[in-house]
Amino acid sequence: MEQVDVLAVVGSCAPERMAFARRLAIATGRIFIAAGRLSASPDPLDEALALAPWAQEAGAVIEIPGSILATELVGTLAQQDAPTELSGVICVVDAAHLLRDLGRDDYIVRRPRVWREGASVRYTARAMLTVQQLEFASTIVLVNWDALETDELATVMALISHLSPQARVDLDDERRAIATDGVAYSVGQERPGWVTILNHEFAPQFTDERVSAGRYEQLRPLHPGRLQQFLDERLEPREFGTVIRSAGFCRLATRPDVSAQWDHIGSMISFDPLVSAAGDDEDASLLAIGQEIAIIGLDLDLEALGVALDEAALTDAELLAGREAWATFDDPFPAWNVSAERTD
């Protein structure tokens, strides 16, 4: 089956996203598929797969509804057996509102259009939608950038480049075409800045004195009570600067057999279970306990932030007390259902 070349256009601001997608379709001679048409379907991405083949050799520009996570977009349109070849993801960003969008604490609610067994209402943090659109973009286009002072624009461009170092960052200009890299996406590729930090491959295109990134490592598990105190009383009030994005892996002392993904954007944070580390050799699993977290933000004191995180880790006495003692620690975080996530 011959695949249809697709450019996906994403963005949290619908009017700017749609206007740019239409303009891109005209400039490239592609068929335009609007987000409004996809949103009328129970599954917008399935609808995109159904409509894209009609574009044939011309290719398609698909405007993606704002409620779709970028991971879902790439996972669907870049599958090897899909009728589409995803050659670019263009993220349209309102430069004047980016910091506000990354700091939002509300949710987009998606209700099934048809209620079936197992159907449920889905809540997705707007800030997470925004940051993933940036992280998985091949090209990021800034609109309304002329509303910013020069130093503000430099900070925004550097922040974007830290969040998505592999993306091309362009200022919107209707007089010239936006370039895309033309390299087809694959389901497993790793584009986010936090991933490149953990992989020691971090190389942002733009820098600014206000924007910085770092990597935190700690072998000892975290005391969940002290971690919650750190998040509420020190990180949220911006004691160490503004942490825009932190992500990676961690382990809570009260749940020592399960690694978790640390996923934080703005004022939103979650700890999602990944895989069980339990085995016959308890000492072997203890060696796997620890944190590896990438941190990106504005005006950061990374050294002080690292010290504060160390204070949330187990002390010598707590570590020696062992698992039975750890199980008695205060744990304010939601319980995990790890039965489906565990592997042999």
C-alpha positions as semicolon CSV with decimal commas, in nm:
position;residue;x (nm);y (nm);z (nm)
1;M;0,000;0,000;0,000
2;E;0,137;0,339;-0,101
3;Q;0,138;0,580;0,191
4;V;0,011;0,937;0,172
5;D;0,258;1,203;0,282
6;V;0,112;1,398;0,574
7;L;0,204;1,717;0,755
8;A;0,024;1,745;1,089
9;V;-0,041;2,090;1,234
10;V;-0,090;2,116;1,610
11;G;-0,128;2,402;1,856
12;S;-0,325;2,506;2,161
13;C;-0,472;2,820;2,001
14;A;-0,734;2,703;1,750
15;P;-0,774;3,019;1,532
16;E;-0,399;3,055;1,473
17;R;-0,360;2,681;1,418
18;M;-0,636;2,665;1,158
19;A;-0,521;2,978;0,974
20;F;-0,166;2,849;0,949
21;A;-0,274;2,499;0,841
22;R;-0,490;2,641;0,560
23;R;-0,207;2,863;0,443
24;L;0,040;2,573;0,453
25;A;-0,193;2,353;0,247
26;I;-0,228;2,622;-0,020
27;A;0,147;2,691;-0,028
28;T;0,238;2,322;-0,064
29;G;-0,050;2,217;-0,292
30;R;-0,178;1,966;-0,040
31;I;-0,530;1,869;0,056
32;F;-0,645;2,037;0,380
33;I;-0,825;1,832;0,645
34;A;-0,968;2,053;0,919
35;A;-0,973;1,974;1,290
36;G;-1,345;2,048;1,300
37;R;-1,415;1,759;1,064
38;L;-1,201;1,521;1,268
39;S;-1,362;1,629;1,595
40;A;-1,704;1,527;1,464
41;S;-1,586;1,165;1,470
42;P;-1,585;0,945;1,784
43;D;-1,212;0,892;1,719
44;P;-1,048;1,191;1,544
45;L;-0,726;1,006;1,461
46;D;-0,911;0,712;1,307
47;E;-1,100;0,966;1,098
48;A;-0,768;1,119;0,990
49;L;-0,649;0,776;0,876
50;A;-0,970;0,729;0,679
51;L;-0,958;1,070;0,508
52;A;-0,586;1,100;0,431
53;P;-0,579;0,845;0,142
54;W;-0,814;1,070;-0,056
55;A;-0,525;1,316;-0,089
56;Q;-0,331;1,060;-0,296
57;E;-0,009;1,197;-0,448
58;A;-0,080;1,556;-0,346
59;G;-0,037;1,475;0,022
60;A;-0,234;1,622;0,308
61;V;-0,210;1,889;0,573
62;I;-0,408;1,763;0,872
63;E;-0,508;2,010;1,140
64;I;-0,513;1,810;1,464
65;P;-0,777;1,889;1,730
66;G;-0,636;2,046;2,044
67;S;-0,751;1,758;2,264
68;I;-0,517;1,503;2,102
69;L;-0,188;1,424;2,275
70;A;0,115;1,440;2,047
71;T;0,216;1,091;2,156
72;E;-0,118;0,960;2,027
73;L;-0,079;1,155;1,703
74;V;0,265;1,012;1,628
75;G;0,167;0,665;1,748
76;T;-0,124;0,657;1,503
77;L;-0,007;0,838;1,189
78;A;0,351;0,705;1,197
79;Q;0,269;0,335;1,225
80;Q;0,440;0,124;0,960
81;D;0,111;-0,026;0,843
82;A;-0,077;0,306;0,843
83;P;-0,193;0,461;0,512
84;T;-0,002;0,775;0,613
85;E;0,365;0,871;0,624
86;L;0,408;1,146;0,882
87;S;0,679;1,368;0,736
88;G;0,638;1,659;0,975
89;V;0,460;1,789;1,285
90;I;0,430;2,168;1,280
91;C;0,341;2,326;1,613
92;V;0,187;2,673;1,596
93;V;0,265;2,870;1,913
94;D;0,123;3,202;2,026
95;A;0,451;3,348;2,150
96;A;0,286;3,605;2,375
97;H;0,088;3,340;2,565
98;L;0,329;3,045;2,576
99;L;0,434;3,078;2,940
100;R;0,071;3,112;3,044
101;D;-0,025;2,804;2,842
102;L;0,255;2,598;3,000
103;G;0,141;2,705;3,346
104;R;-0,230;2,629;3,311
105;D;-0,385;2,395;3,567
106;D;-0,715;2,313;3,392
107;Y;-0,816;2,010;3,188
108;I;-0,971;1,931;2,852
109;V;-1,260;1,690;2,897
110;R;-1,328;1,431;2,625
111;R;-1,656;1,244;2,652
112;P;-1,728;0,946;2,426
113;R;-1,980;1,037;2,156
114;V;-2,109;0,682;2,175
115;W;-2,118;0,513;2,515
116;R;-1,996;0,157;2,496
117;E;-1,894;-0,090;2,760
118;G;-1,569;0,032;2,915
119;A;-1,611;0,387;2,782
120;S;-1,516;0,667;3,019
121;V;-1,471;1,042;3,037
122;R;-1,109;1,141;2,981
123;Y;-0,937;1,437;3,141
124;T;-0,614;1,571;2,991
125;A;-0,417;1,861;3,137
126;R;-0,397;2,150;2,891
127;A;-0,039;2,221;2,994
128;M;0,059;1,862;2,911
129;L;-0,105;1,889;2,569
130;T;0,090;2,209;2,504
131;V;0,431;2,080;2,612
132;Q;0,394;1,752;2,421
133;Q;0,304;1,943;2,105
134;L;0,631;2,131;2,142
135;E;0,837;1,825;2,235
136;F;0,727;1,614;1,939
137;A;0,728;1,888;1,675
138;S;0,969;1,890;1,383
139;T;0,900;2,260;1,322
140;I;0,772;2,520;1,568
141;V;0,621;2,838;1,426
142;L;0,583;3,142;1,650
143;V;0,286;3,366;1,574
144;N;0,219;3,704;1,739
145;W;0,590;3,717;1,819
146;D;0,607;4,088;1,740
147;A;0,406;4,156;2,057
148;L;0,713;4,066;2,264
149;E;1,016;4,277;2,346
150;T;1,343;4,149;2,199
151;D;1,468;4,004;2,528
152;E;1,132;3,836;2,594
153;L;1,134;3,678;2,248
154;A;1,489;3,552;2,303
155;T;1,382;3,386;2,628
156;V;1,078;3,223;2,467
157;M;1,281;3,090;2,174
158;A;1,547;2,950;2,408
159;L;1,285;2,785;2,628
160;I;1,123;2,624;2,323
161;S;1,463;2,506;2,204
162;H;1,534;2,349;2,544
163;L;1,197;2,172;2,548
164;S;1,235;2,055;2,187
165;P;1,601;2,074;2,080
166;Q;1,550;1,877;1,758
167;A;1,279;2,110;1,626
168;R;1,336;2,395;1,383
169;V;1,208;2,722;1,537
170;D;1,071;2,984;1,295
171;L;0,902;3,321;1,327
172;D;0,580;3,329;1,128
173;D;0,609;3,535;0,812
174;E;0,337;3,511;0,547
175;R;0,583;3,633;0,283
176;R;0,794;3,317;0,296
177;A;0,735;2,945;0,317
178;I;0,795;2,749;0,635
179;A;1,057;2,478;0,588
180;T;1,005;2,129;0,726
181;D;1,280;1,872;0,768
182;G;1,102;1,612;0,554
183;V;1,228;1,320;0,764
184;A;0,951;1,067;0,823
185;Y;0,849;1,008;1,182
186;S;0,871;0,667;1,343
187;V;0,671;0,551;1,644
188;G;0,976;0,497;1,863
189;Q;1,178;0,812;1,800
190;E;1,276;1,024;2,099
191;R;1,245;1,399;2,045
192;P;1,165;1,566;2,382
193;G;1,435;1,776;2,542
194;W;1,409;1,594;2,872
195;V;1,488;1,264;2,699
196;T;1,798;1,409;2,532
197;I;1,914;1,544;2,869
198;L;1,891;1,199;3,026
199;N;2,065;1,047;2,721
200;H;2,349;1,304;2,733
201;E;2,251;1,426;2,384
202;F;2,110;1,767;2,478
203;A;2,204;2,038;2,225
204;P;1,950;2,325;2,206
205;Q;1,971;2,559;1,907
206;F;1,901;2,873;2,111
207;T;2,025;2,977;2,454
208;D;1,942;3,260;2,690
209;E;2,082;3,359;3,027
210;R;1,743;3,304;3,191
211;V;1,690;2,953;3,053
212;S;1,876;2,651;3,186
213;A;1,852;2,275;3,208
214;G;2,000;2,013;3,437
215;R;1,998;1,649;3,533
216;Y;1,930;1,520;3,884
217;E;2,042;1,175;3,995
218;Q;1,997;1,007;4,333
219;L;2,025;0,636;4,408
220;R;1,818;0,643;4,725
221;P;1,438;0,622;4,702
222;L;1,226;0,922;4,795
223;H;1,032;0,962;5,117
224;P;0,683;1,039;4,977
225;G;0,584;1,263;5,267
226;R;0,892;1,481;5,233
227;L;0,856;1,478;4,854
228;Q;0,503;1,617;4,882
229;Q;0,630;1,884;5,121
230;F;0,907;1,975;4,875
231;L;0,659;2,006;4,588
232;D;0,403;2,213;4,779
233;E;0,625;2,433;4,995
234;R;0,937;2,484;4,785
235;L;0,894;2,395;4,418
236;E;0,547;2,544;4,366
237;P;0,640;2,879;4,533
238;R;0,941;2,899;4,296
239;E;1,206;2,897;4,567
240;F;1,461;2,776;4,311
241;G;1,327;2,969;4,012
242;T;1,051;2,859;3,776
243;V;1,068;2,491;3,690
244;I;0,876;2,473;3,362
245;R;0,935;2,106;3,286
246;S;1,080;1,815;3,480
247;A;1,053;1,455;3,371
248;G;1,227;1,126;3,416
249;F;1,211;0,833;3,653
250;C;1,182;0,793;4,027
251;R;1,104;0,547;4,304
252;L;0,905;0,600;4,623
253;A;1,025;0,423;4,937
254;T;0,672;0,305;5,014
255;R;0,651;0,138;4,670
256;P;1,009;0,014;4,624
257;D;0,933;-0,259;4,369
258;V;0,783;-0,024;4,110
259;S;0,959;0,239;3,902
260;A;0,754;0,548;3,824
261;Q;0,765;0,810;3,553
262;W;0,807;1,157;3,698
263;D;0,605;1,382;3,466
264;H;0,580;1,751;3,556
265;I;0,477;2,059;3,359
266;G;0,405;2,396;3,517
267;S;0,187;2,334;3,822
268;M;0,090;1,978;3,720
269;I;0,278;1,664;3,827
270;S;0,207;1,293;3,811
271;F;0,388;0,974;3,907
272;D;0,279;0,687;3,685
273;P;0,393;0,328;3,750
274;L;0,611;0,172;3,484
275;V;0,734;-0,176;3,570
276;S;0,797;-0,394;3,874
277;A;1,157;-0,439;3,979
278;A;1,078;-0,716;4,228
279;G;1,279;-1,032;4,193
280;D;1,435;-1,318;4,382
281;D;1,735;-1,110;4,479
282;E;1,622;-0,820;4,696
283;D;1,967;-0,662;4,689
284;A;1,955;-0,649;4,307
285;S;1,628;-0,457;4,315
286;L;1,767;-0,216;4,575
287;L;2,050;-0,129;4,338
288;A;1,789;-0,018;4,083
289;I;1,622;0,221;4,328
290;G;1,670;0,586;4,251
291;Q;1,592;0,901;4,059
292;E;1,697;1,027;3,717
293;I;1,518;1,352;3,637
294;A;1,570;1,619;3,370
295;I;1,485;1,976;3,473
296;I;1,418;2,275;3,245
297;G;1,318;2,622;3,361
298;L;1,372;2,993;3,405
299;D;1,612;3,162;3,650
300;L;1,693;2,827;3,810
301;D;1,928;2,760;4,100
302;L;1,997;2,402;3,998
303;E;2,244;2,338;4,280
304;A;1,997;2,442;4,551
305;L;1,721;2,247;4,378
306;G;1,936;1,934;4,384
307;V;2,010;1,979;4,755
308;A;1,637;2,014;4,828
309;L;1,561;1,695;4,635
310;D;1,837;1,516;4,826
311;E;1,661;1,615;5,148
312;A;1,349;1,432;5,024
313;A;1,550;1,111;4,975
314;L;1,596;0,856;5,254
315;T;1,851;0,933;5,524
316;D;2,118;0,681;5,625
317;A;1,907;0,562;5,917
318;E;1,592;0,530;5,706
319;L;1,776;0,339;5,435
320;L;1,920;0,092;5,687
321;A;1,580;0,043;5,852
322;G;1,463;-0,148;5,544
323;R;1,136;-0,206;5,365
324;E;0,923;-0,286;5,667
325;A;1,002;0,056;5,808
326;W;0,952;0,223;5,468
327;A;0,602;0,079;5,448
328;T;0,504;0,285;5,755
329;F;0,599;0,619;5,596
330;D;0,327;0,872;5,518
331;D;0,237;0,842;5,148
332;P;-0,003;1,115;5,026
333;F;0,006;1,016;4,657
334;P;-0,274;0,825;4,478
335;A;-0,255;0,447;4,487
336;W;-0,131;0,262;4,178
337;N;-0,289;-0,032;4,005
338;V;0,028;-0,202;3,888
339;S;-0,104;-0,547;3,800
340;A;-0,128;-0,462;3,428
341;E;0,204;-0,278;3,420
342;R;0,419;-0,548;3,581
343;T;0,637;-0,766;3,372
344;D;0,827;-1,086;3,444
